[in-house]
Amino acid sequence: MRKLKNLSLNEKLMISFVVILLLGIAVKWKGVKEGFFNGWNKYTEQTDK
């Protein structure tokens, strides 16, 4: 992997965006997990015939 000094501005911005996104998910994990499972259940519900 290249050193941080050698990365372009776009690559640095993308890395910082990913770090911020992961921190946001970690802080709001309970809500993210609940929303994920609610969304997943919409598409995997079993219906009685």
C-alpha positions, 0 to 999 in steps of 0.5 A, spaced: 500 500 500 502 506 498 504 511 503 498 517 505 503 522 502 503 519 495 495 518 495 491 523 490 486 528 493 480 524 491 483 517 494 484 521 501 477 524 500 475 517 499 478 514 505 476 519 510 469 518 507 469 511 509 472 512 516 467 517 517 461 512 515 464 507 519 464 511 525 457 513 524 455 506 523 458 504 530 455 510 533 448 509 531 449 501 531 443 499 534 438 503 530 442 501 524 441 493 526 434 494 527 433 498 520 437 492 517 433 487 520 426 490 519 428 491 511 430 484 511 424 481 514 420 485 509 423 481 503 424 474 507 417 473 510 414 466 509 406 467 507 401 461 509 398 458 503 
